[in-house]
C-alpha cells in the first residue's frame, strides 16, 4: 500500500527520497562476495552534509573532536563528537571490518542509511570516512535510547512511561519498519529497546541496520541472528525463512518491556532454556494489574496484539494503529524523563 493513497495514516507521508544512490549490489562483486578495498572505500563520502545547512563540509577523521563514548555493541562503538568547522554535535559509529561478514554488514548499514535520508523515523546520515581500519559513519545525535529511558523512569524516578508515549513510539517504529519493507524490501531483524532512540523534541527513530535482511518473495532467506532475547519463535524454529512479522513480534516484546519495566520472559538460567520458553511456552500477556502497577484495558489489548500466535504483518500493524483506542498520532508526548 502506498502511503500517498492511505488516508488513514497521514503521518506516514514523506518526501520522495533521493534516487541514484549506490546500492548494496553495486558495491559487491558479481559472485556475491565483497571486494576487499574499492567498494568499502567508495563509501567514504569525504563530505559532511547536514539537512538544514546548504554548505557541504569536506572532512576526514581529523575534523572531528571526540567528546565521549555513548554506546557499544557487538559490531562497533558509538561516540559523541563535534565537527570542528560547523560546531555540530554528531554521533559517530565506528565499525571495524575484519572479514567478509563485517564488510557485508557495513555495506548494508551504509546502503540503508543512504536510501533513507528523508525518512523521519530513521536516524539521519551525514557522511562517512575511514580511519585506522575503522569506518566512521556520521549520524544525527539523539539524546537517549528507549532502553536507557525506561530503566531511568522505573528505577530512578520510581514511575512508569506514559501510555501516550508508548503509543507514540509504536507509531514511529511501525513507520520505519513499513518504509524498510515497502521501499527497500528489507526487514530490520534486530528490533529492541537499545535500537530505538529518542530526543528532547519527542522524535523517535530506529537505528542499527547492519543485519537487515533482504526479502525474496516476502521472506528473508539469509541467517543473521540479532539479539536472542528479541528473536521471534519463527526465527528460532525456521532460521532460513521468516518475514516482517518477526520484526513486529520483536516490537511487541519491546513494548511490553518498556510498559512494565520488566522483560516478559523470565525464569531462565541459560540460552537454551530461554529458547525453549519462547518457542514452546505461552506468549506473554499484559494484564491490567501487574508488577504493582495498573494498566488501562486499551493498552493491554494493544500490546497483547503484537506477539499473538501468527501475529500481525506490517499492514495489519498499521490498521491496528488506526483502529485501536490508543492512537498516538492524536496525542502529544506528555511526559519527559
LUMMAR-610668 format. One record per atom (N, C-alpha, C): x, y, z. Coordinates in steps of 0.001 Angstrom, whole numbers, plus 500000, padded with zeros to 6 digits. Layout:
<nodes>
XYZ/...
</nodes>
This chain:
<nodes>
500844498816500000/500000500000500000/500885501242500000/500605502167499098/501398503388499011/500886504392500025/501826505000500783/501411505967501802/500636507111501188/500941507471499938/500250508582499323/498773508312499115/498377507027499042/496979506676498851/496296506306500142/496994506349501247/496472505862502519/495962507026503343/494650507248503305/494067508382504002/494026508179505505/494156506932505967/494059506661507396/495363506911508121/496468507076507379/497771507208508027/498524508406507460/498015509628507689/498676510812507125/500086510994507643/500406510506508856/501747510731509394/502804509928508648/502369508971507803/503336508174507076/503835508883505818/503161509969505397/503582510667504189/504968511244504386/505803511162503365/507173511665503463/507653512145502106/508660513009502082/509203513426500797/509789512232500057/509837512328498728/510444511261497934/511935511242498220/512464510086498574/513881510024498884/514711510102497595/515924510584497743/516770510789496581/517134509476495931/517092509450494606/517424508241493874/518898508250493502/519277507254492723/520630507161492160/521714507089493223/521408506470494364/522428506221495364/523081504873495090/524302504645495519/524905503326495337/524143502275496110/523939501126495486/523211500034496125/524179499015496681/523658498143497556/524485497084498102/524999496199496991/524135495930495984/524541495072494891/525657495717494066/525541497041493851/526555497714493045/527891497791493769/527886497638495090/529122497676495859/529713496294496046/529045495267495520/529503493898495663/530003493381494332/530848492368494381/531338491772493157/530290490859492558/530494490414491336/529497489632490608/529173488309491270/530121487737492004/529869486434492614/529254486554494002/528895487766494392/528226487953495680/529174488251496815/530487488106496602/531438488428497659/531767489906497599/532244490447498698/532562491873498761/534035492052498457/534332492889497498/535730493146497180/536422493763498376/537703493519498501/538404493851499740/538526495344499987/538741496140498929/539084497532499181/538110498510498543/537960498472497199/537266499539496488/535825499783496924/534992498746497072/533608499034497470/533509499745498812/534317499323499768/534272499964501071/534783501395500987/535861501585500236/536405502932500116/535431503864499402/534608503298498518/533636504139497811/532570504671498751/532458504062499953/531506504550500938/531951505867501554/533235506161501484/533746507377502113/533283508582501300/532344509335501840/531786510466501106/532765511631501022/533630511758502052/534532512899502087/533827514215502342/532513514147502529/531687515340502718/530724515097503872/530593516095504730/529516516090505713/528408516996505198/527203516440505132/526059517188504640/524963517150505688/524606518322506226/523558518426507231/522252518867506564/521126518304506961/519877518553506238/519395519994506263/519749520771507271/519285522159507369/520398523159507084/521432522713506380/522584523557506083/522985523304504632/522952524342503801/523261524181502382/524749523969502130/525576524274503126/527024524149502939/527450522687503001/528379522302502132/528962520963502148/530355521066502764/530612520225503776/531868520316504517/532793519158504154/533892519419503425/534893518360503228/535447517950504588/535638516631504798/536099516214506118/536798514868506060/537588514635507107/538076513305507457/538085513232508981/538655512170509530/538553511978510981/539230513088511779/540187513797511170/540884514864511899/539996516088512112/538875516162511392/537969517301511532/536920517091512617/537033515976513333/536062515651514366/536750515569515723/536143516175516724/536694516139518082/535883515186518945/536569514212519522/535892513209520344/535499513802521694/534245513556522092/533762514039523382/533509512907524366/532843511853523925/532572510730524833/532068509542524030/532164508370524626/531550507183524036/530141507058524596/529165506875523703/527775506845524148/527122505483523950/527815504551523313/527225503235523128/528244502241522612/527940500975522799/528822499906522328/527986498683522030/528362497983520985/527678496754520609/528659495745520089/528118494625519602/528964493539519127/529781493960517910/529224494862517080/529861495191515815/530554496545515802/530503497290516900/531165498574516889/530819499417518101/531329500640518110/531077501580519202/530508502877518620/529772503610519458/529173504875519035/529719505984519929/530111507090519306/530769508171520038/530086509508519746/530059510342520762/529602511719520598/530809512550520182/530701513237519033/531803514042518530/531290515398518084/532234516317517944/531903517647517444/532662517912516163/531920518366515154/532562518763513896/533162520147514083/534481520244513866/535199521466514224/534685522701513483/534481522580512182/534137523763511391/532733524274511678/531763523382511747/530370523803511937/529977523897513403/530746523226514275/530391523162515687/529294522167515997/528843521418514990/527745520463515163/528161519286516051/527233518878516903/527402517644517647/526778516513516838/527514515417516668/527036514299515869/527371512992516577/526721511940516146/527049510587516609/527895509917515539/528968509291515941/529851508595515004/529924507130515404/529490506280514502/529553504840514731/530829504310514077/531716503761514899/532967503194514402/532797501686514242/532989501212513017/532821499793512722/534129499247512163/534668498251512815/535881497586512340/535500496476511365/536122496456510211/535819495414509227/537026494479509096/536884493299509683/537981492331509712/537805491208508704/536584490945508276/536336489809507393/535153490114506485/534798489158505649/533743489371504669/532403489658505339/532124489033506488/530858489282507181/530793490709507700/531901491194508273/531945492572508751/531723493547507597/532342493271506458/532213494156505313/530778494169504792/530139492995504774/528757492914504305/527839493709505212/528027493585506531/527209494356507473/527421495852507280/528665496235507062/528992497637506875/528326498191505619/528383497431504540/527736497849503304/526223497967503480/525641497018504199/524202497034504422/523804498260505256/524572498544506297/524295499708507145/524351500989506310/525406501129505545/525597502333504744/524521502455503669/524234501371502985/523243501382501915/521864501769502440/521488501230503599/520181501548504176/520094503012504558/521151503548505170/521158504970505535/521061505866504302/521825505532503256/521839506379502068/520472506433501395/519710505345501505/518399505286500862/517275505763501771/517620506198502968/516586506566503944/516790507966504492/517493508809503758/517920510084504340/516770511039504619/515620510872503971/514492511762504229/513376511090505015/513663509933505596/512653509204506355/512665509712507795/511559510214508309/511580510904509603/511879510010510789/511626508703510702/511794507829511854/512981506878511738/513936507267510886/515217506568510778/516315507615510988/517318507280511805/518371508255512110/519019508765510829/519293510059510785/519803510690509578/521303510459509424/521706510258508191/523093510019507818/523705511310507296/524920511658507785/525575512896507377/526783512667506477/527446511514506612/528640511250505818/529435510106506425/530516509707505748/531339508591506232/532785508810505826/533687508271506641/535105508303506313/535776507087506944/537049506894506655/537807505768507198/538994506272508009/539296505550509077/540446505896509911/540966504655510612/542212504308510379/542912503235511076/542120501928511102/541591501555509953/540895500286509838/539439500309510258/538940501464510688/537534501592511062/536802502452510030/535552502108509789/534673503003509048/533919503857510060/533941505159509865/533221506081510735/531951506533510014/530805506118510515/529515506528509964/528978507669510821/528814508828510215/528413510033510946/526896510229510828/526223510327511968/524764510398512002/524319511482512979/523030511762512938/522484512711513900/522601512138515316/522834513022516261/522963512631517656/521611512727518336/521111511600518810/519864511582519578/520222511672521063/519218511895521904/519503512146523320/519618510882524165/518814509856523843/518783508697524729/518128507528523993/518508506318524363/517816505143523830/516582504864524684/515597504199524077/514404503826524829/514771502876525962/515784502064525747/516255501141526779/516697501913528025/517533502932527830/518016503725528959/516886504551529557/516008505063528694/514914505910529165/513986505157530107/513504503983529688/512533503294530543/513181502821531846/514435502425531796/515111501991533013/515293503157533977/515558504326533430/515692505506534288/514349505849534931/513280505794534143/511952506119534661/511562505176535795/511784503867535586/511346502888536583/512260502840537807/513570502911537590/514490502708538710/514823503984539456/514932505107538743/515337506352539369/514123507181539787/513176507329538896/512007508152539198/510879507363539856/511033506039539911/510009505187540528/508639505465539907/508644505621538601/507428505924537872/507314504955536706/506486505274535713/506340504440534529/506137505343533320/506359504792532140/506174505567530928/504693505863530703/504413507092530328/503057507474529978/502580506627528802/501311506200528824/500799505330527775/500797506017526412/500632507335526397/500703508047525120/502105507969524517/503124507963525366/504493507832524874/504687506457524235/504138505419524857/504253504071524305/503573504004522930/502408504636522817/501728504684521527/502523505452520490/503111506557520904/503924507375520001/505129506580519499/505806505884520381/506943505054519995/506508504001518981/505356503383519223/504865502337518338/504636502864516930/503948503996516826/503664504572515514/504958504872514759/505929505451515438/507188505830514790/507959504612514285/508019503550515092/508793502384514685/508058501579513616/506740501499513695/505989500850512615/506210501602511307/506250502924511366/506531503723510173/507889503365509583/508913503252510434/510253502920509952/510289501510509355/509667500548510026/509644499174509518/508868499084508211/507782499844508117/506992499869506895/507820500407505733/508597501451505984/509455502008504930/510487500973504477/511136500310505434/512144499313505071/511558498231504172/510364497767504521/509758496691503744/509209497194502411/508503498304502428/507783498748501243/508702499372500194/509713500123500651/510593500812499711/511911500069499455/512455499426500477/513751498767500331/513642497249500278/512434496712500531/512215495263500548/513152494578501549/513225495165502750/514103494648503800/513350494568505118/513856493725506006/513400493724507391/514608494014508276/514339494552509462/515412495041510326/516168493915511013/515456492983511637/515980491767512286/516654492006513642/516630493234514143/517229493463515462/516476494566516207/515141494492516167/514313495475516869/514368495183518363/514792496162519141/514901496031520601/515025497422521196/514845497568522500/514857498917523101/516116499725522840/517272499085522807/518511499840522625/518701500340521193/517904499818520246/517985500284518853/516881501272518503/516202501776519521/515188502813519339/515649504040520113/515810505156519418/516369506368520016/515324507472520056/515472508382521020/514531509497521166/515324510750521528/514800511904521139/515424513157521538/514453514019522334/514921515170522776/514124516019523660/512888516571522974/512890516596521643/511729517083520903/510642516022520769/510939514793521228/509979513709521112/510103512905519838/511128513168519017/511349512378517805/511854510989518194/511274509968517602/511653508583517874/512167507965516581/513347507340516633/513973506860515403/514606505484515607/514540504685514551/515143503362514525/516583503485514040/517474502675514624/518878502713514219/519423501293514084/520673501188513661/521438499947513587/520876498997512527/521354499169511290/520822498421510156/521817497413509574/522837497070510336/523891496197509824/523464494782509512/522395494288510175/521968492917509894/520580492889509247/520200493990508594/518955493978507815/518971492811506835/517802492245506595/517703491122505654/516888491510504441/517399491196503250/516634491416502023/515565490343501892/514392490750501417/513260489844501287/513186489288499867/512938487991499771/512711487324498491/511338486679498574/510390487201497791/509028486694497896/508439486899499275/508731488052499887/508249488445501224/508967487741502368/509924486858502075/510638486141503127/512122486482503100/512720486554504297/514166486661504408/514746485257504293/515798485122503501/516354483787503271/517804483679503726/518309484721504369/519649484660504924/519568484602506438/520592484023507056/520607483824508504/521492484877509147/520942485670510033/521689486650510820/520960486757512144/521650486506513233/520962486219514487/520222487402515092/520913488499515355/520278489535516163/520343489130517633/519720489938518474/519738489684519918/518736488584520251/519197487517520881/518362486336521087/517142486636521949/517236487590522877/516093487906523748/514897488441522972/515130488943521760/514041489548520990/513776488799519680/514306487586519567/514054486767518382/512660486167518450/511898486303517368/510572485707517294/510681484188517222/509663483461517695/509722481987517653/510006481439516267/509425482037515224/509645481509513878/511079481692513416/511780482697513966/513185482870513599/514048481828514290/513633481376515442/514379480329516141/514117478973515493/512846478716515148/512469477417514599/512814477271513125/512733478357512379/512912478291510928/513821479427510504/515106479295510844/516042480397510681/516232480815509230/515910479930508262/516184480259506878/514961480780506126/513822480993506828/512643481524506143/511694482167507148/511614483490507141/510741484234508033/510452485564507366/509485486316507904/509077487546507224/508965488705508203/508293489774507766/508210491013508536/507535490803509887/506725489752510022/506054489514511298/507052489271512425/508248488812512096/509257488613513145/509704489943513730/509780491001512897/510088492337513413/508945492877514263/507704492628513831/506544493089514583/506490492401515944/506818491120515976/506859490374517236/507913490980518169/509086491269517642/510146491874518450/509715493224518990/508980493980518176/508450495257518648/507467495034519787/506634493995519698/505698493698520776/506390493398522088/507449492597522040/508213492296523254/508833493575523811/509316494426522902/509876495713523318/508824496572524011/507606496615523460/506542497426524051/506160496911525436/506060495591525598/505778495013526919/506845495442527917/508087495350527503/509200495657528404/509207497115528829/509007498028527873/509060499441528250/507798499869528990/506689499141528800/505454499478529516/505495499030530970/506171497899531222/506162497324532567/507468497522533318/508548497776532568/509865497824533192/510463496454533416/509833495417532847/510253494029533076/510299493296531741/511400492599531463/511456491744530281/510488490581530480/509614490281529490/508499489349529747/508875487890529959/509977487445529362/510368486039529520/511396485931530633/510954485430531784/511842485327532948/511916483878533411/512776483624534356/512879482292534934/513762481347534159/514626481881533303/515559481017532578/516985481338533016/517824480324533013/519198480493533502/520238480375532400/519839479933531211/520769479862530096/519997480048528793/520734480173527717/520114480496526432/519179479405525946/519520478150526165/518663477060525702/517321477067526439/517336477350527729/516087477442528483/515240478599527959/515897479707527651/515169480855527116/514510480507525788/515234479851524901/514687479459523602/513501478516523785/513610477578524713/512518476642524975/511264477384525434/511418478380526290/510265479148526777/509619479930525643/510428480559524804/509896481379523715/509164480516522686/509755479385522324/509191478549521259/507990477745521749/508078477168522935/507051476231523392/506178476767524533/506576477864525131/505796478407526240/504668479307525767/503890479796526710/502795480704526392/503330482094526064/502635482786525180/503002484168524881/502761485029526116/503588486027526341/503361486923527487/502045487671527337/501377487904528432/500111488628528420/500198489757529438/499936490956528972/499896492106529869/498490492227530438/498382492162531760/497105492296532458/497009493697533056/495794494070533432/495597495434533925/496307495704535247/496485494667536058/497195494840537325/498346493843537388/499538494325537135/500739493501537139/501907494343537629/502895493669538222/504145494319538614/503885495541539505/502844495441540337/502475496520541261/502088497811540541/501614497680539300/501190498830538524/499836498535537891/499136499589537508/497853499433536822/497977499926535387/497440499141534447/497456499484533037/496024499532532519/495753500456531624/494402500552531092/494104499354530192/492829499042530062/492433497932529203/492844498165527746/492678499382527193/493136499589525812/494624499315525629/495464499727526597/496894499464526476/497153497969526493/496499497223527382/496715495776527465/496340495100526155/495171495436525623/494749494837524365/495682495224523230/496130496460523260/497028496979522232/498352496204522220/498995496086523359/500299495415523416/500160493921523170/499122493292523704/498969491840523547/498734491424522100/498326492362521265/498093492053519848/499376491750519103/500478492393519493/501680492375518662/502378491025518639/502306490253519708/503026488969519704/502069487789519806/500842487964519299/499912486837519232/500453485803518251/500017484535518416/500443483469517508/500021483829516090/500976483720515143/500691484153513781/500359485622513728/501105486418514475/500804487825514718/500735488675513476/500515489977513654/500261490873512526/501487491107511658/501240491271510348/502302491759509483/502262493283509531/503045493929508700/503168495379508826/501883496088508410/501166495545507435/499910496176507026/498873496081508142/498803494913508793/497874494758509913/498295495659511066/499591495794511287/500072496688512343/499600498116512089/499644498557510851/499174499901510516/497665500027510741/496928498973510427/495480499020510671/495184499091512167/495970498352512955/495788498400514410/495985499825514910/496994500497514404/497274501862514849/496157502816514471/495401502487513439/494295503341513037/493004503034513768/492851501795514283/491577501374514841/491573501292516358/492737501067516963/492772500890518415/492475502191519145/492030502066520394/491715503254521201/492954504110521419/494116503456521519/495361504205521662/495853504555520271/495730505796519884/496186506253518579/497090507447518826/498391507180518889/499332508197519366/499460509377518416/498965509255517181/499060510390516276/498252511573516784/497249511292517638/496392512356518146/496840512871519511/497962512339520013/498404512722521356/499832513260521313/500104514394521903/501480514853522031/502215514019523076/503526514073523040/504298513421524093/504156514266525349/503542513690526382/503174514472527558/504136514328528719/505051513361528626/505909513111529790/507352513078529348/508184513698530087/509622513656529827/510301512949530984/511349512193530670/512095511522531743/513101512488532327/
</nodes>
